[in-house]
Amino acid sequence: MAATPPPDPRVTRWLYSVAIITFCLIVFGGFVRLNRAGLSIVEWNPVVGIAPPMTEAAWTTEFAKYQATPEYLTVNHAMTLGEYKTIFYIEWAHRLIARLAGLAVVLPLVVFLWRGTIRWRDSALFLGIALLFALQGFLGWFMVRSGLLETPAVSHYRLTIHLLMAMLLLAITLWAAMNRDARIGPAIRRMGDTPASRVALATLAIVTVQIAWGGFVAGLKAGHVSYSWPLMGGALVPAGLFAGADSWWASISSLPAAVHWLHRWFAFVVFAAVAGLVLIARGRTVSRAAHQAIHAAAMLVGVQIALGVSVLLWHVPVSLALLHQAVGLGIFTAMLVANHRLLRA
């Protein structure tokens, strides 16, 4: 039987590149949302839509399509063509970068398969990453479509699914890169084999839940419900916070005030989980690399809580809100690395 060849460093570098691109795309998606540009392009033309309008007549036609949307009719009815061009170019850049990112995934993969750098029998993971990228494109349009029909905003559920799928893509790609990285080595233990690994896995899940509720906050624009902290409406727990929903799930996921309240206080559950992980890892034989990743996550959680409070007190400025999203994604990434390192410890 032929020996399995060592991982090719070119494939490892490609995987790291895809992970970085995915991280940046998630952050840029937040920039698009915060500038309320996501609904500016009302059609999904993966090939024809690469170029923006080139003439004034083409711009007028594109603007007329937007003027028929609920967002224009109820929110931006006073918008000029010049203002429309600004939000159009933001969303156009988002879609162009996503297309280029797709090429950065597919073209190297085709070359690796053609040259035998990646063997076909080992290609399932890499083909899965490419398919997830394609699925993200569809989910992006599925999300946008929800804001073009009746309501002047995208479904916060679809937005959160789009976000979580991007995080899954980031996780799979980064984990695969670390497994192939000769400087790190593959994970050799099963998740949950040690107390530190169990707590790290639980912490990663808690961080993911908090980011999901952050997606709900973003989609519902629930950050604008209250600009005070720690009180909300003059109380720690406002009266009737969960009233008015048809089910318990709707009460915690679709009522803006409830979603806002849960997101602001669940941050301290994240803090407690990461602090517990720091303490557990300190008393056990854990590699230096694992300690570094855990401490990075802990530091970022502290920064994130301060940012979250600042975003509220400053009435959700775009710059701080975008940094808040980026740091949250940084915590998720640090916890991914910590989980992987603990399986090497």
C-alpha positions as a Markdown table, in Angstrom:
| # | Residue | x | y | z |
|---|---|---|---|---|
| 1 | Met | 0.0 | 0.0 | 0.0 |
| 2 | Ala | 1.4 | 3.4 | -1.0 |
| 3 | Ala | 2.1 | 5.8 | 1.8 |
| 4 | Thr | -0.1 | 8.8 | 2.2 |
| 5 | Pro | 1.9 | 11.9 | 0.9 |
| 6 | Pro | 2.4 | 14.7 | 3.3 |
| 7 | Pro | 0.0 | 17.7 | 3.0 |
| 8 | Asp | 1.1 | 20.1 | 0.2 |
| 9 | Pro | 1.9 | 23.5 | 1.7 |
| 10 | Arg | 0.3 | 25.2 | -1.3 |
| 11 | Val | -3.0 | 23.7 | -0.4 |
| 12 | Thr | -2.6 | 24.8 | 3.2 |
| 13 | Arg | -1.8 | 28.3 | 2.1 |
| 14 | Trp | -4.9 | 28.3 | -0.2 |
| 15 | Leu | -7.1 | 27.1 | 2.7 |
| 16 | Tyr | -5.8 | 29.9 | 5.0 |
| 17 | Ser | -6.4 | 32.4 | 2.2 |
| 18 | Val | -10.0 | 31.2 | 1.8 |
| 19 | Ala | -10.5 | 31.5 | 5.6 |
| 20 | Ile | -9.2 | 35.1 | 5.6 |
| 21 | Ile | -11.3 | 36.0 | 2.6 |
| 22 | Thr | -14.4 | 34.5 | 4.3 |
| 23 | Phe | -13.6 | 36.5 | 7.5 |
| 24 | Cys | -13.3 | 39.7 | 5.4 |
| 25 | Leu | -16.5 | 39.1 | 3.5 |
| 26 | Ile | -18.4 | 38.6 | 6.7 |
| 27 | Val | -17.2 | 42.0 | 7.9 |
| 28 | Phe | -17.9 | 43.7 | 4.6 |
| 29 | Gly | -21.4 | 42.2 | 4.7 |
| 30 | Gly | -21.8 | 44.1 | 8.0 |
| 31 | Phe | -20.6 | 47.3 | 6.3 |
| 32 | Val | -23.2 | 46.8 | 3.6 |
| 33 | Arg | -26.0 | 46.3 | 6.2 |
| 34 | Leu | -25.0 | 49.2 | 8.4 |
| 35 | Asn | -25.1 | 51.5 | 5.3 |
| 36 | Arg | -28.5 | 50.1 | 4.4 |
| 37 | Ala | -27.2 | 49.2 | 0.9 |
| 38 | Gly | -28.2 | 45.6 | 0.7 |
| 39 | Leu | -31.5 | 46.1 | -1.1 |
| 40 | Ser | -30.2 | 48.6 | -3.6 |
| 41 | Ile | -29.7 | 46.0 | -6.4 |
| 42 | Val | -33.1 | 44.3 | -7.0 |
| 43 | Glu | -31.9 | 41.5 | -9.3 |
| 44 | Trp | -29.5 | 38.6 | -9.1 |
| 45 | Asn | -27.5 | 38.3 | -12.2 |
| 46 | Pro | -24.3 | 36.4 | -11.4 |
| 47 | Val | -22.7 | 37.0 | -14.8 |
| 48 | Val | -24.5 | 40.0 | -16.4 |
| 49 | Gly | -24.5 | 41.9 | -13.1 |
| 50 | Ile | -20.7 | 42.1 | -12.9 |
| 51 | Ala | -20.6 | 45.5 | -14.5 |
| 52 | Pro | -22.4 | 48.5 | -13.0 |
| 53 | Pro | -24.5 | 50.8 | -15.1 |
| 54 | Met | -22.4 | 52.7 | -17.6 |
| 55 | Thr | -24.7 | 55.4 | -18.9 |
| 56 | Glu | -27.1 | 57.9 | -17.3 |
| 57 | Ala | -30.0 | 56.0 | -19.0 |
| 58 | Ala | -28.8 | 52.7 | -17.5 |
| 59 | Trp | -28.6 | 54.4 | -14.0 |
| 60 | Thr | -32.1 | 55.8 | -14.5 |
| 61 | Thr | -33.5 | 52.3 | -15.3 |
| 62 | Glu | -31.7 | 50.8 | -12.3 |
| 63 | Phe | -33.0 | 53.5 | -10.0 |
| 64 | Ala | -36.5 | 53.0 | -11.3 |
| 65 | Lys | -36.3 | 49.3 | -10.3 |
| 66 | Tyr | -35.3 | 50.3 | -6.8 |
| 67 | Gln | -38.1 | 52.9 | -6.6 |
| 68 | Ala | -40.6 | 50.1 | -6.9 |
| 69 | Thr | -39.3 | 48.4 | -3.7 |
| 70 | Pro | -40.8 | 48.6 | -0.2 |
| 71 | Glu | -37.6 | 50.2 | 1.1 |
| 72 | Tyr | -37.8 | 53.1 | -1.3 |
| 73 | Leu | -41.5 | 53.6 | -0.9 |
| 74 | Thr | -41.5 | 53.6 | 2.9 |
| 75 | Val | -38.0 | 54.6 | 3.9 |
| 76 | Asn | -36.0 | 56.3 | 1.1 |
| 77 | His | -38.8 | 58.0 | -0.9 |
| 78 | Ala | -36.8 | 61.2 | -0.9 |
| 79 | Met | -33.6 | 59.6 | -2.2 |
| 80 | Thr | -31.9 | 61.2 | -5.2 |
| 81 | Leu | -30.2 | 59.4 | -8.0 |
| 82 | Gly | -26.8 | 60.5 | -6.7 |
| 83 | Glu | -27.6 | 59.1 | -3.2 |
| 84 | Tyr | -28.8 | 55.9 | -4.9 |
| 85 | Lys | -25.5 | 55.5 | -6.7 |
| 86 | Thr | -23.7 | 55.5 | -3.3 |
| 87 | Ile | -25.6 | 52.6 | -1.9 |
| 88 | Phe | -25.6 | 50.8 | -5.2 |
| 89 | Tyr | -21.8 | 50.9 | -5.4 |
| 90 | Ile | -21.5 | 49.5 | -1.9 |
| 91 | Glu | -23.7 | 46.5 | -2.7 |
| 92 | Trp | -22.2 | 46.1 | -6.1 |
| 93 | Ala | -18.7 | 46.0 | -4.5 |
| 94 | His | -20.0 | 43.4 | -2.1 |
| 95 | Arg | -21.2 | 41.2 | -4.9 |
| 96 | Leu | -18.1 | 41.7 | -7.0 |
| 97 | Ile | -15.8 | 40.8 | -4.0 |
| 98 | Ala | -18.0 | 37.7 | -3.4 |
| 99 | Arg | -17.6 | 36.7 | -7.1 |
| 100 | Leu | -13.8 | 37.1 | -6.9 |
| 101 | Ala | -13.8 | 35.1 | -3.7 |
| 102 | Gly | -15.6 | 32.3 | -5.4 |
| 103 | Leu | -13.0 | 32.3 | -8.2 |
| 104 | Ala | -10.3 | 32.3 | -5.5 |
| 105 | Val | -11.9 | 29.1 | -4.2 |
| 106 | Val | -12.7 | 27.3 | -7.5 |
| 107 | Leu | -9.7 | 28.1 | -9.7 |
| 108 | Pro | -7.0 | 26.9 | -7.4 |
| 109 | Leu | -9.1 | 23.8 | -6.6 |
| 110 | Val | -9.4 | 23.0 | -10.2 |
| 111 | Val | -5.7 | 23.4 | -10.7 |
| 112 | Phe | -4.9 | 21.2 | -7.6 |
| 113 | Leu | -7.2 | 18.5 | -8.9 |
| 114 | Trp | -5.9 | 18.7 | -12.5 |
| 115 | Arg | -2.3 | 18.4 | -11.3 |
| 116 | Gly | -3.0 | 15.7 | -8.8 |
| 117 | Thr | -1.9 | 18.0 | -5.9 |
| 118 | Ile | -5.3 | 17.0 | -4.4 |
| 119 | Arg | -6.2 | 13.4 | -5.2 |
| 120 | Trp | -9.8 | 12.8 | -6.2 |
| 121 | Arg | -10.3 | 10.3 | -3.4 |
| 122 | Asp | -9.3 | 13.0 | -0.9 |
| 123 | Ser | -11.3 | 15.8 | -2.6 |
| 124 | Ala | -14.6 | 15.6 | -0.7 |
| 125 | Leu | -13.7 | 18.2 | 1.9 |
| 126 | Phe | -12.4 | 20.7 | -0.7 |
| 127 | Leu | -15.4 | 20.2 | -3.1 |
| 128 | Gly | -17.6 | 20.7 | 0.0 |
| 129 | Ile | -16.0 | 24.1 | 0.7 |
| 130 | Ala | -16.6 | 25.1 | -2.9 |
| 131 | Leu | -20.2 | 24.0 | -2.7 |
| 132 | Leu | -20.7 | 26.0 | 0.5 |
| 133 | Phe | -19.4 | 29.1 | -1.2 |
| 134 | Ala | -21.9 | 28.6 | -4.0 |
| 135 | Leu | -24.6 | 28.0 | -1.4 |
| 136 | Gln | -23.7 | 31.3 | 0.3 |
| 137 | Gly | -24.3 | 33.1 | -2.9 |
| 138 | Phe | -27.8 | 31.6 | -3.1 |
| 139 | Leu | -28.5 | 32.3 | 0.6 |
| 140 | Gly | -27.4 | 35.9 | 0.1 |
| 141 | Trp | -30.0 | 36.4 | -2.7 |
| 142 | Phe | -32.6 | 34.4 | -0.7 |
| 143 | Met | -32.0 | 36.9 | 2.1 |
| 144 | Val | -32.2 | 40.0 | -0.1 |
| 145 | Arg | -35.3 | 38.7 | -1.8 |
| 146 | Ser | -37.2 | 38.8 | 1.5 |
| 147 | Gly | -36.8 | 42.5 | 1.6 |
| 148 | Leu | -38.1 | 43.2 | -1.9 |
| 149 | Leu | -41.6 | 41.8 | -1.5 |
| 150 | Glu | -43.6 | 43.5 | 1.2 |
| 151 | Thr | -41.5 | 44.7 | 4.1 |
| 152 | Pro | -38.7 | 47.3 | 3.7 |
| 153 | Ala | -36.1 | 45.0 | 5.4 |
| 154 | Val | -34.7 | 41.6 | 5.0 |
| 155 | Ser | -35.9 | 38.7 | 7.2 |
| 156 | His | -33.7 | 38.7 | 10.3 |
| 157 | Tyr | -34.0 | 34.9 | 10.3 |
| 158 | Arg | -32.6 | 34.7 | 6.7 |
| 159 | Leu | -29.9 | 37.2 | 7.6 |
| 160 | Thr | -28.8 | 35.1 | 10.6 |
| 161 | Ile | -28.8 | 31.9 | 8.5 |
| 162 | His | -26.6 | 33.7 | 6.0 |
| 163 | Leu | -24.2 | 34.8 | 8.8 |
| 164 | Leu | -24.1 | 31.4 | 10.4 |
| 165 | Met | -23.4 | 29.6 | 7.1 |
| 166 | Ala | -20.5 | 32.0 | 6.5 |
| 167 | Met | -19.2 | 31.2 | 10.0 |
| 168 | Leu | -19.5 | 27.5 | 9.2 |
| 169 | Leu | -17.5 | 28.0 | 6.0 |
| 170 | Leu | -14.9 | 29.9 | 8.0 |
| 171 | Ala | -14.7 | 27.1 | 10.6 |
| 172 | Ile | -14.4 | 24.3 | 8.2 |
| 173 | Thr | -11.8 | 26.0 | 6.1 |
| 174 | Leu | -9.7 | 27.2 | 9.0 |
| 175 | Trp | -9.9 | 23.8 | 10.7 |
| 176 | Ala | -8.8 | 22.1 | 7.5 |
| 177 | Ala | -5.9 | 24.5 | 7.1 |
| 178 | Met | -4.7 | 23.9 | 10.7 |
| 179 | Asn | -4.9 | 20.2 | 10.3 |
| 180 | Arg | -2.7 | 20.3 | 7.2 |
| 181 | Asp | -0.2 | 22.9 | 8.7 |
| 182 | Ala | 3.1 | 21.2 | 9.4 |
| 183 | Arg | 3.9 | 23.8 | 12.0 |
| 184 | Ile | 0.8 | 22.8 | 14.0 |
| 185 | Gly | -0.2 | 19.2 | 13.1 |
| 186 | Pro | -3.6 | 17.6 | 12.9 |
| 187 | Ala | -6.0 | 17.3 | 15.8 |
| 188 | Ile | -5.2 | 13.9 | 17.4 |
| 189 | Arg | -7.8 | 13.8 | 20.1 |
| 190 | Arg | -11.6 | 13.7 | 19.9 |
| 191 | Met | -13.4 | 16.8 | 21.0 |
| 192 | Gly | -14.4 | 16.5 | 24.6 |
| 193 | Asp | -11.8 | 14.0 | 25.6 |
| 194 | Thr | -10.4 | 16.3 | 28.3 |
| 195 | Pro | -12.1 | 18.8 | 30.7 |
| 196 | Ala | -10.5 | 21.7 | 29.0 |
| 197 | Ser | -11.6 | 20.5 | 25.6 |
| 198 | Arg | -15.2 | 20.0 | 26.9 |
| 199 | Val | -15.3 | 23.5 | 28.3 |
| 200 | Ala | -13.8 | 25.0 | 25.1 |
| 201 | Leu | -16.3 | 23.2 | 23.0 |
| 202 | Ala | -19.2 | 24.5 | 25.2 |
| 203 | Thr | -17.7 | 28.0 | 25.1 |
| 204 | Leu | -17.5 | 27.9 | 21.3 |
| 205 | Ala | -21.2 | 26.9 | 21.2 |
| 206 | Ile | -22.1 | 29.8 | 23.6 |
| 207 | Val | -20.2 | 32.3 | 21.4 |
| 208 | Thr | -22.0 | 31.0 | 18.3 |
| 209 | Val | -25.4 | 31.5 | 20.1 |
| 210 | Gln | -24.4 | 35.0 | 21.0 |
| 211 | Ile | -23.4 | 35.9 | 17.5 |
| 212 | Ala | -26.7 | 34.4 | 16.2 |
| 213 | Trp | -28.6 | 36.7 | 18.5 |
| 214 | Gly | -26.4 | 39.5 | 17.2 |
| 215 | Gly | -27.7 | 38.6 | 13.8 |
| 216 | Phe | -31.2 | 39.0 | 15.1 |
| 217 | Val | -30.4 | 42.3 | 16.6 |
| 218 | Ala | -28.9 | 43.5 | 13.3 |
| 219 | Gly | -31.8 | 42.3 | 11.2 |
| 220 | Leu | -34.5 | 43.8 | 13.5 |
| 221 | Lys | -32.4 | 46.9 | 14.1 |
| 222 | Ala | -32.9 | 46.2 | 17.7 |
| 223 | Gly | -29.8 | 48.1 | 18.7 |
| 224 | His | -31.9 | 51.2 | 18.5 |
| 225 | Val | -34.4 | 50.0 | 21.0 |
| 226 | Ser | -32.5 | 51.5 | 23.9 |
| 227 | Tyr | -29.4 | 53.7 | 24.1 |
| 228 | Ser | -28.9 | 53.3 | 27.8 |
| 229 | Trp | -26.9 | 50.9 | 29.9 |
| 230 | Pro | -27.2 | 48.9 | 32.2 |
| 231 | Leu | -30.8 | 50.0 | 32.5 |
| 232 | Met | -33.2 | 49.5 | 29.6 |
| 233 | Gly | -36.3 | 51.6 | 29.7 |
| 234 | Gly | -35.4 | 52.6 | 33.3 |
| 235 | Ala | -35.2 | 49.0 | 34.5 |
| 236 | Leu | -32.9 | 46.0 | 34.4 |
| 237 | Val | -35.8 | 43.9 | 33.1 |
| 238 | Pro | -38.4 | 46.1 | 31.4 |
| 239 | Ala | -42.0 | 45.3 | 32.0 |
| 240 | Gly | -43.7 | 43.2 | 29.3 |
| 241 | Leu | -40.4 | 42.3 | 27.7 |
| 242 | Phe | -41.5 | 39.0 | 26.3 |
| 243 | Ala | -45.2 | 39.8 | 25.9 |
| 244 | Gly | -47.0 | 39.9 | 22.5 |
| 245 | Ala | -45.5 | 37.0 | 20.7 |
| 246 | Asp | -47.3 | 33.8 | 19.6 |
| 247 | Ser | -44.8 | 31.4 | 21.0 |
| 248 | Trp | -41.8 | 31.2 | 23.3 |
| 249 | Trp | -39.5 | 31.1 | 20.3 |
| 250 | Ala | -41.0 | 34.1 | 18.7 |
| 251 | Ser | -40.8 | 36.0 | 22.0 |
| 252 | Ile | -37.0 | 35.5 | 22.2 |
| 253 | Ser | -36.2 | 35.8 | 18.5 |
| 254 | Ser | -38.5 | 38.3 | 16.9 |
| 255 | Leu | -39.5 | 40.9 | 19.5 |
| 256 | Pro | -36.9 | 43.7 | 19.1 |
| 257 | Ala | -36.8 | 44.7 | 22.8 |
| 258 | Ala | -36.5 | 41.1 | 24.0 |
| 259 | Val | -33.8 | 40.2 | 21.4 |
| 260 | His | -31.8 | 43.4 | 22.4 |
| 261 | Trp | -32.1 | 42.5 | 26.1 |
| 262 | Leu | -31.0 | 38.9 | 25.7 |
| 263 | His | -28.0 | 39.9 | 23.5 |
| 264 | Arg | -26.8 | 42.5 | 26.0 |
| 265 | Trp | -26.9 | 40.2 | 29.0 |
| 266 | Phe | -25.9 | 36.9 | 27.3 |
| 267 | Ala | -22.6 | 38.7 | 26.7 |
| 268 | Phe | -21.8 | 38.0 | 30.4 |
| 269 | Val | -22.6 | 34.3 | 29.9 |
| 270 | Val | -19.9 | 34.4 | 27.2 |
| 271 | Phe | -17.6 | 36.2 | 29.6 |
| 272 | Ala | -18.2 | 33.6 | 32.3 |
| 273 | Ala | -17.6 | 30.7 | 29.9 |
| 274 | Val | -14.3 | 32.1 | 28.7 |
| 275 | Ala | -13.2 | 33.0 | 32.2 |
| 276 | Gly | -14.0 | 29.4 | 33.3 |
| 277 | Leu | -12.0 | 28.1 | 30.4 |
| 278 | Val | -9.0 | 30.2 | 31.4 |
| 279 | Leu | -9.1 | 28.8 | 34.9 |
| 280 | Ile | -9.5 | 25.2 | 33.9 |
| 281 | Ala | -6.7 | 25.4 | 31.3 |
| 282 | Arg | -4.4 | 27.0 | 33.9 |
| 283 | Gly | -4.6 | 24.0 | 36.2 |
| 284 | Arg | -3.9 | 21.4 | 33.5 |
| 285 | Thr | -1.3 | 20.4 | 31.1 |
| 286 | Val | -2.2 | 22.6 | 28.1 |
| 287 | Ser | 0.1 | 23.6 | 25.4 |
| 288 | Arg | 1.4 | 27.2 | 25.2 |
| 289 | Ala | -0.4 | 27.6 | 21.8 |
| 290 | Ala | -3.7 | 26.6 | 23.4 |
| 291 | His | -3.1 | 29.1 | 26.3 |
| 292 | Gln | -2.4 | 31.8 | 23.8 |
| 293 | Ala | -5.6 | 31.2 | 21.9 |
| 294 | Ile | -7.7 | 31.1 | 25.1 |
| 295 | His | -6.2 | 34.3 | 26.4 |
| 296 | Ala | -6.7 | 36.0 | 23.1 |
| 297 | Ala | -10.4 | 35.0 | 23.2 |
| 298 | Ala | -10.7 | 36.3 | 26.8 |
| 299 | Met | -9.1 | 39.6 | 25.9 |
| 300 | Leu | -11.4 | 40.0 | 22.9 |
| 301 | Val | -14.5 | 39.3 | 25.1 |
| 302 | Gly | -13.5 | 42.1 | 27.4 |
| 303 | Val | -13.0 | 44.5 | 24.4 |
| 304 | Gln | -16.3 | 43.3 | 22.9 |
| 305 | Ile | -18.4 | 44.0 | 26.0 |
| 306 | Ala | -16.9 | 47.5 | 26.2 |
| 307 | Leu | -17.6 | 48.0 | 22.5 |
| 308 | Gly | -21.2 | 46.7 | 22.9 |
| 309 | Val | -21.9 | 49.3 | 25.6 |
| 310 | Ser | -20.2 | 52.0 | 23.6 |
| 311 | Val | -22.3 | 51.2 | 20.5 |
| 312 | Leu | -25.5 | 51.7 | 22.6 |
| 313 | Leu | -24.3 | 54.9 | 24.3 |
| 314 | Trp | -23.2 | 56.4 | 21.0 |
| 315 | His | -26.5 | 55.5 | 19.3 |
| 316 | Val | -25.1 | 52.7 | 17.0 |
| 317 | Pro | -22.5 | 54.6 | 14.9 |
| 318 | Val | -21.4 | 52.6 | 11.8 |
| 319 | Ser | -17.7 | 52.5 | 12.7 |
| 320 | Leu | -18.2 | 51.1 | 16.2 |
| 321 | Ala | -21.0 | 48.7 | 15.2 |
| 322 | Leu | -18.8 | 47.3 | 12.4 |
| 323 | Leu | -15.9 | 46.9 | 14.8 |
| 324 | His | -18.3 | 45.2 | 17.2 |
| 325 | Gln | -19.1 | 42.7 | 14.5 |
| 326 | Ala | -15.5 | 42.1 | 13.6 |
| 327 | Val | -14.4 | 41.6 | 17.2 |
| 328 | Gly | -17.3 | 39.1 | 17.7 |
| 329 | Leu | -16.0 | 37.2 | 14.7 |
| 330 | Gly | -12.5 | 37.4 | 16.1 |
| 331 | Ile | -13.7 | 35.7 | 19.3 |
| 332 | Phe | -15.3 | 32.9 | 17.3 |
| 333 | Thr | -12.0 | 32.5 | 15.4 |
| 334 | Ala | -9.9 | 32.5 | 18.5 |
| 335 | Met | -12.2 | 29.8 | 20.1 |
| 336 | Leu | -11.9 | 27.7 | 16.9 |
| 337 | Val | -8.1 | 27.9 | 17.3 |
| 338 | Ala | -8.3 | 27.2 | 21.0 |
| 339 | Asn | -10.4 | 24.1 | 20.4 |
| 340 | His | -8.0 | 22.8 | 17.8 |
| 341 | Arg | -4.9 | 23.5 | 19.9 |
| 342 | Leu | -6.5 | 21.6 | 22.9 |
| 343 | Leu | -6.8 | 18.6 | 20.7 |
| 344 | Arg | -3.0 | 18.8 | 20.1 |
| 345 | Ala | -2.1 | 19.4 | 23.8 |
